[in-house]
Each structure stands twice: as structure tokens, then as C-alpha cells.
Amino acid sequence: MISLTKKIPPSEKALDAIDQLIVKKLSSYDDEIQSTIRMVGIELLENALKYHMEKDISSSIEFKISINDSVEIKVTNLLRNTEDAYKLIEHVNNINSGIDPKVQYMHRLKEIMENRIPGESQLGLLRIVGEGNFGIQYNLKDNCLTVSATKYINRKRNRAMDSLITKDFSIIINDNDPFEVIWKGRSRDLNPSLVIDKYLDELTTHLLDRDILVDFSSMESLNSSTIPPILTFLTNLEKKRIRATVQYSKDVYWQRASFKPLSVLTRDFKFVKLLPV
């Protein structure tokens, strides 16, 4: 576990100092994780620094990073008036209630390309969620605003993920782009959870920060005992912000019947989409 807490004075020099500190603190992590955390930390800190400097607030800004199975970055700054936070709060709420943040990020880039207003970008938080794939939240208390960004991380993806081969069915892994998870055969074990749950849990961790395709269209049959592990798998993909396209065959009656209720249950998911093919 890594933990870092710093009080940051409201000056531009603080950005370089905190950037160097993050690099030093995260030296054991790979370059991809380091660069993403640096980007998110600096984006959050820039927002708070700009506000303090514009409002001539001399008090320090609190910067926190904690890393275990997930990374959480928090920036807390003082407000002149709580009303000053309302625009940011509205922005965060819009991000969290809208469509896939990556789509929102691309839409905002397109707006800037077509009609740029100098000095205004509104890209920082969208970059955090769309490019960095972090979740973002806020807390307003006692005239202080805390903005936090969180994300599950895979510290080391050292080995290839093996396929799952059983007597009757298989989950075939193809490390392509997108990463493919292809289900084949007949799942008719009376208690498939004993095998599938552990495997899918490990697979979910392996898939962090990957775009994936989950393909059920080659399955010959699927008993009711297999549906709960699949639903848990899809829910965990969504929870961990893994973008997944889940395919099933529209021409096979049992697949339409089995996946229609799952489509209803997951229709509000941002990252996991079920599609008939």
C-alpha cells in the first residue's frame, strides 16, 4: 500500500514539485500507471491552484494519493463562497449521469475544434474520466471542496491469461485489440460457479484498462446455473469501468431468450453493452 499526503502552496511551482514527488513515490509501478496517475493528479491540482490564485487565497491545498487494489487521488481546497463550487459540481454531475465518459470527452474535443473559446476548455475532468478512465466525485463541507478520482488498477500484468477449458465448454482468450473472451460449447454443470466464479474474477482483474469483446454467439447451450456467474461478471466489468461489447446470437432462440433479461438489467450501464449479432 502506498499513501501520500502533501500540503501544496498556491503557486505554479507546486505543480512541478508534486509531479516529481509522484514519480519518486511510484517508482515500483509501470510507466502506464505512473503517467496516468500523474495526469490525473496534476489536472485536479491545477483546478484548485487556479481557483486559489484567482481568489487570492493563501492557504494550502491538500493533495492525497492512496494506492492498494485501487488508486484514489483527492484534492481539497478552501472556498471563498460555497457558490463558487456550484459550476464544478454541476459539471461532475453531468459527467456521472451521462453516457460513456470517453464519448463525452470526444464530444467536447469536437466542440472545441469547431468553436473554440480562448481561455475556456472544460477538458480537465473529462480527460480524467475519458482518457484516464477514473471515476470522479466531490464533497462539499465546511467551506472546503474535495474532488476525488478513483480507479481499480492492475499493478502488474506479467503473464498471459489462460483460457478456461472444461469437459463441456470453454472460455477462449485471444489477446487482441479488443481483447476477446469467447464462450463455446455446452455449460450444463449443476454448479458451474465452483469453476467459473474464480476464473472470471481473475479475468476481470486482468482486463483492467482493456477494451474487450465477450462473445456468447458460439455457445450451444447455457443452463440457468451459469447465468448468475455471467451476470456477476458483467456487473464487475461495469463497476471497474472496463469497456465491454457483449455479443449473442439473435438467430438462436435460447440465446435471445436468455440474454434479453440481461440486456434489460444492464441497459443503464455505461461501459458494458449487450448486442445481438
Phi, psi and omega in degrees: 000136178243135178223136181218128176226128180222145170265122187251123175289149183284079177212156181295331179298335181296330181296313179296320181297316182288327177298314179295323180294319178298315180302316181294317184291329185255027184298337181276354181264157180288167187299324182296314179294316179302310185294324179293315180296320178298315180299312183294315180300316181292321179298314179296317182293322179301317180301314181292319180297316179301316181296312180300319182288321178293323183266003180056049177262121186269347182293155183286160175254134180269128182238126182228140170228133171227136184226128170221249171282345176224164176247136176231128179241128181233137174232125181239129179225156179282148178247142171292315177219142180299334179297336180295339182270351189296323181294317178295318179300318178298320179297314179297317179298320178296318179299316185282341181258358184266203181278187179314124182304330178296323177292318177299319180298314179295322179297318179293321176299320179294320177300317180294319180299321184273332184206074183282133174254112182306135179085358181231123179236317185052037183256338189305305182291323178294326176294321179300315183274325184276319181267316182276344179063034175266152166274150183228138181219170177221160174216125181247116184207133175051046177063023175236140178248126174247125174247127184237144177236131184229151181198138170286143181228151171255104188300318181214120175259076191281330185231160177290148177279129180281151172288158176257116181244118176243181182299321188250334181214166182222153168243106186268132182253126173237116184277072179251192173233103006285160177294131186255134175236101190250121180266135181222154172092205184241118176265102185227012176298142181293333179220071183293342181302329182301329180257316190287318187303310182297318181296314182292329177294315177295319179298319180301316177298320179295333186272358181306132180069023175242147167271134188228157172240122176252117189242113178260359191295340179268358178293137179271329176198159184211114181278168185295334181290343180273340185294316179303315176299323179294317180296320177297319178301312180296320179296319179291326175299315179295314182301323183264014171060040177264118183284119186226132168259123184249116184255144170216163186276124177284346183266354180253118189304311185295328178291316176301315183293322183283322187268346178299312178296326177294324177297321179293315183295331184255011187295336179267003177294143177271327191253337182248124181234127177266129184227129172283142180233000000 
